[in-house]
Amino acid sequence: MPPVAGSGPHRCGAAPPAAGPPGQEDQLGALGPVFNAIVLWNTRYIDLTVNLLRA
């Protein structure tokens, strides 16, 4: 009999993964502003490039 969909380890109601080492949440939280800065830079760079191509 084939396996039933959703019967794997990630089925609904499965326990969440164990927490990482102490302080890992702080490291991941610090990436938020970095990610925002990269997105802002890419947005401005693409906007400038599009405006130059339109001219």
Residue frames as qw, qx, qy, qz and C-alpha x, y, z in Angstrom:
[[0.000, 0.891, 0.455, 0.000, 0.00, 0.00, 0.00],
 [0.402, 0.525, -0.049, 0.749, 1.45, 3.45, -0.92],
 [0.278, -0.270, -0.495, 0.777, 2.13, 5.95, 1.89],
 [0.007, 0.840, 0.540, 0.046, -0.62, 8.40, 2.69],
 [0.267, 0.596, -0.018, 0.757, 0.06, 12.07, 2.03],
 [0.330, -0.712, 0.143, -0.603, 0.69, 13.98, 5.23],
 [0.911, -0.390, -0.133, -0.030, 1.83, 10.94, 7.18],
 [0.664, 0.374, -0.332, 0.556, 5.49, 12.05, 7.24],
 [0.499, -0.298, -0.460, 0.672, 7.32, 13.75, 10.09],
 [0.041, -0.031, -0.019, 0.999, 5.99, 17.19, 9.08],
 [0.191, -0.536, -0.756, -0.325, 2.33, 16.36, 9.34],
 [0.283, -0.645, -0.051, -0.708, -0.07, 18.80, 10.96],
 [0.754, -0.608, 0.000, -0.247, 0.29, 18.71, 14.73],
 [0.838, 0.123, -0.310, 0.433, 3.92, 17.59, 14.69],
 [0.534, -0.728, -0.111, 0.416, 6.15, 18.93, 17.44],
 [0.284, 0.943, -0.173, 0.027, 8.20, 22.03, 16.50],
 [0.761, 0.331, -0.379, 0.410, 11.95, 21.55, 16.05],
 [0.653, -0.536, -0.272, 0.461, 14.18, 21.91, 19.08],
 [0.012, -0.995, 0.043, 0.087, 15.55, 25.36, 19.87],
 [0.688, 0.539, -0.271, 0.403, 19.03, 26.26, 18.68],
 [0.597, -0.100, -0.416, 0.679, 21.96, 27.29, 20.85],
 [0.204, -0.814, -0.360, 0.408, 21.52, 30.22, 23.24],
 [0.136, -0.635, 0.183, 0.738, 21.85, 33.60, 21.53],
 [0.318, 0.160, 0.742, 0.569, 20.97, 32.30, 18.07],
 [0.125, 0.804, 0.582, 0.009, 17.73, 34.28, 18.12],
 [0.155, -0.853, 0.034, 0.497, 19.73, 37.48, 18.63],
 [0.324, -0.289, 0.623, 0.650, 22.00, 36.64, 15.69],
 [0.228, 0.445, 0.774, 0.390, 19.04, 35.98, 13.42],
 [0.011, -0.880, -0.426, 0.209, 17.28, 39.12, 14.64],
 [0.244, -0.674, 0.234, 0.657, 20.31, 41.22, 13.72],
 [0.337, 0.071, 0.711, 0.613, 19.94, 40.10, 10.11],
 [0.211, 0.764, 0.602, -0.097, 16.61, 41.96, 9.78],
 [0.034, 0.899, -0.043, -0.434, 18.12, 45.44, 9.33],
 [0.275, -0.401, 0.682, 0.546, 20.84, 44.04, 7.04],
 [0.333, 0.369, 0.827, 0.263, 18.22, 42.38, 4.86],
 [0.168, 0.876, 0.397, -0.217, 16.18, 45.60, 4.76],
 [0.114, -0.767, 0.312, 0.549, 19.26, 47.59, 3.70],
 [0.309, -0.116, 0.804, 0.494, 20.00, 45.12, 0.88],
 [0.283, 0.615, 0.729, 0.098, 16.41, 45.28, -0.37],
 [0.059, 0.915, 0.145, -0.373, 16.46, 49.10, -0.26],
 [0.215, -0.566, 0.541, 0.584, 19.78, 49.21, -2.15],
 [0.319, 0.148, 0.847, 0.400, 18.49, 46.83, -4.82],
 [0.226, 0.777, 0.579, -0.105, 15.27, 48.81, -5.20],
 [0.007, 0.886, -0.079, -0.456, 17.10, 52.10, -5.69],
 [0.284, -0.389, 0.695, 0.534, 19.67, 50.53, -8.03],
 [0.328, 0.367, 0.824, 0.281, 17.01, 48.95, -10.24],
 [0.161, 0.875, 0.391, -0.235, 14.99, 52.18, -10.25],
 [0.104, -0.765, 0.328, 0.544, 18.05, 54.15, -11.36],
 [0.312, -0.135, 0.813, 0.472, 18.87, 51.59, -14.05],
 [0.309, 0.598, 0.734, 0.092, 15.31, 51.60, -15.41],
 [0.090, 0.917, 0.159, -0.353, 15.26, 55.40, -15.52],
 [0.180, -0.599, 0.537, 0.566, 18.58, 55.45, -17.39],
 [0.323, 0.122, 0.860, 0.376, 17.28, 52.92, -19.93],
 [0.255, 0.765, 0.584, -0.095, 14.12, 54.96, -20.49],
 [0.040, -0.833, 0.076, 0.546, 16.10, 58.14, -21.21]]
